[in-house]
Amino acid sequence: MTQTPIAIPARRGKAAMVAAGQSIRVINTHGEQVVDTWAFNCQDMTEFMSMEHTRATTHHLIPRIDDALLTNHRRPILTLLEDTAGGIHDTLMAACDRYRYTELGCTDYHDNCTDNLAQGLADLGLVSPETPSPLNLFMNIPWTTGGNLSFDAPVSTPGCYVTMRAEMDLVIAFSACPQDILPINGKAGKPTEAHFVILP
């Protein structure tokens, strides 16, 4: 257990163990960094936070204060407690991967959130059976009544944060998204580090 901020390095992943009842505060240190977020039951990595299962129960496209985030077994794994980031996050977009960057025109390897998840878990000696669709904290994906989506710059500001309570013993994993082609990490397209704190 620590209250010292832990860095999620720019373009990289980081994971940590969290006990039931502890809280995790994710800090957008510089204000425009998307943080892909995953949570796994530490006793069974095949049970993980699921955006599609969560939306079916909350009826919200963006989690709201006191919303429980559910696993693929429809059990609460995290509860959203605080949000000073403007309430704009994303539950629709898959984690970026090498195929996404090929689609965007990259011919060489590009850092991506799928590999960052694997790297963050590997640092703890863990392997995910798949890459679940993440909770994309601070990501701004507006939608229209016609069903169109767009990739816009975040509305979050430096030092803003989201706090979530662990509802079971879990592994939390993050990726400081390396997207630098679309403006999701700000119009400057310069991914930065973010931080998180584990609170008692």
C-alpha positions in Angstrom: 0.0 0.0 0.0 1.4 3.4 -0.9 0.2 7.0 -1.1 3.2 8.1 -3.2 2.2 8.9 -6.8 3.3 6.2 -9.2 4.2 7.3 -12.8 2.6 5.8 -15.8 5.4 6.7 -18.3 4.5 8.4 -21.5 3.6 5.8 -24.2 4.0 3.0 -21.7 2.0 0.8 -19.3 2.0 0.2 -15.6 0.1 -2.2 -13.3 -0.4 -2.7 -9.6 -2.1 -4.9 -7.0 -5.0 -3.3 -5.1 -6.9 -4.7 -2.2 -10.7 -4.6 -1.8 -11.7 -1.3 -0.1 -8.7 0.6 -1.3 -9.1 3.4 -3.8 -7.1 4.3 -6.9 -6.8 8.0 -7.9 -5.7 8.5 -11.6 -4.2 11.9 -12.1 -4.0 13.6 -15.5 -0.7 15.3 -14.6 -0.4 17.5 -17.7 -4.1 17.7 -18.5 -4.5 16.1 -22.0 -3.3 12.5 -21.6 -5.7 9.7 -22.2 -5.2 6.8 -19.8 -6.5 3.4 -20.9 -7.6 1.6 -17.7 -8.2 -2.1 -17.0 -9.0 -4.1 -13.9 -8.8 -7.9 -13.4 -9.8 -10.1 -10.5 -6.4 -11.0 -9.1 -7.6 -14.5 -8.3 -8.9 -15.2 -11.8 -7.5 -13.1 -14.7 -10.3 -14.3 -16.9 -12.7 -12.1 -14.9 -12.1 -8.4 -15.8 -13.8 -5.1 -16.0 -16.1 -5.0 -19.0 -17.4 -1.9 -20.5 -20.2 -3.6 -22.4 -21.5 -5.4 -19.2 -21.2 -2.1 -17.3 -23.2 -0.1 -19.9 -26.0 -2.7 -19.9 -26.5 -2.2 -16.2 -25.8 1.5 -15.7 -27.5 2.6 -19.0 -24.7 5.3 -19.2 -22.2 5.7 -22.0 -19.9 7.5 -19.6 -19.6 6.4 -16.0 -21.1 8.7 -13.4 -20.3 9.2 -9.7 -21.4 6.1 -7.7 -21.6 3.9 -10.8 -20.3 0.4 -10.3 -18.0 -0.8 -13.1 -18.8 -4.5 -13.7 -16.9 -7.5 -14.7 -17.7 -9.9 -17.5 -19.3 -11.9 -14.7 -21.5 -8.9 -14.0 -19.9 -8.3 -10.5 -18.7 -4.9 -9.3 -15.0 -4.5 -9.5 -14.6 -0.7 -9.2 -16.9 2.1 -8.1 -16.4 5.7 -9.4 -16.1 8.0 -6.4 -14.7 11.3 -7.7 -14.2 13.0 -11.0 -12.6 16.4 -11.3 -11.9 15.9 -15.1 -15.1 17.3 -16.5 -16.9 14.0 -16.6 -15.7 13.2 -20.1 -14.4 9.7 -20.6 -14.9 6.9 -23.2 -16.3 3.3 -22.9 -16.7 2.6 -26.6 -13.2 2.5 -28.2 -11.0 -0.6 -28.2 -7.4 -0.2 -27.0 -5.1 0.9 -29.9 -2.9 -1.9 -31.3 -0.5 -2.4 -34.2 -3.4 -3.1 -36.5 -4.9 0.3 -35.7 -1.7 2.1 -36.5 -1.3 0.2 -39.8 -4.9 1.4 -40.5 -3.7 5.0 -39.7 -0.8 4.7 -42.2 2.1 3.6 -40.0 4.6 1.3 -41.7 6.9 0.9 -38.7 6.1 -0.3 -35.2 4.2 2.2 -33.1 3.8 2.0 -29.4 0.2 1.0 -28.5 -2.0 0.4 -25.5 -2.5 -3.4 -26.2 1.2 -4.0 -25.9 1.4 -1.6 -23.0 -1.2 -3.7 -21.1 0.8 -6.8 -21.7 4.0 -5.1 -20.6 2.5 -3.7 -17.4 1.1 -7.1 -16.4 4.3 -8.8 -17.4 6.2 -6.6 -14.9 4.0 -8.3 -12.2 4.5 -11.7 -13.7 1.0 -11.8 -15.0 -0.6 -12.5 -18.4 -4.0 -11.4 -19.6 -6.0 -14.0 -21.5 -7.2 -11.2 -23.9 -7.2 -7.4 -24.2 -10.5 -6.3 -22.8 -12.0 -3.1 -24.1 -10.7 -0.5 -21.6 -12.2 2.4 -19.7 -10.5 5.2 -21.6 -10.1 7.9 -18.8 -10.0 11.5 -20.1 -10.8 10.4 -23.7 -13.3 12.7 -25.5 -15.4 10.8 -28.1 -18.5 12.9 -28.8 -21.4 11.3 -30.5 -24.4 12.8 -32.4 -28.0 11.9 -32.4 -27.3 10.5 -35.9 -24.9 8.0 -34.4 -21.7 9.5 -35.6 -18.5 9.5 -33.5 -15.4 11.8 -33.5 -12.0 11.8 -31.9 -11.6 15.1 -30.1 -9.1 16.6 -27.7 -9.7 16.1 -24.0 -11.5 18.6 -21.9 -9.5 17.6 -18.8 -7.1 20.0 -17.2 -3.6 19.6 -15.5 -3.9 17.9 -12.2 -7.5 16.7 -12.5 -8.2 13.2 -11.4 -10.7 10.3 -11.1 -10.9 8.2 -7.9 -12.3 4.7 -7.9 -12.8 2.2 -5.1 -11.8 -1.5 -5.5 -14.7 -3.8 -4.8 -12.5 -6.9 -4.8 -8.8 -7.7 -4.7 -7.7 -6.7 -8.2 -5.0 -5.9 -10.6 -5.3 -2.4 -12.0 -3.5 -1.7 -15.2 -2.9 1.5 -17.2 -1.5 2.7 -20.5 -0.6 6.3 -21.1 -1.9 6.2 -24.6 0.7 6.8 -27.3 -1.7 8.1 -29.9 0.0 10.9 -31.7 -1.8 10.9 -35.0 -5.3 11.7 -33.9 -5.9 14.6 -31.4 -7.1 12.5 -28.5 -4.0 13.4 -26.4 -4.4 17.1 -27.4 -4.0 18.9 -30.7 -0.3 19.0 -30.2 -0.2 15.2 -30.4 2.4 14.8 -27.7 1.6 11.9 -25.3 2.9 12.6 -21.7 3.2 10.6 -18.5 0.3 10.4 -16.0 0.2 9.3 -12.4 -1.9 7.2 -10.0 -2.1 6.9 -6.2 -3.3 3.9 -4.2 -5.2 5.2 -1.2 -6.2 3.2 1.9 
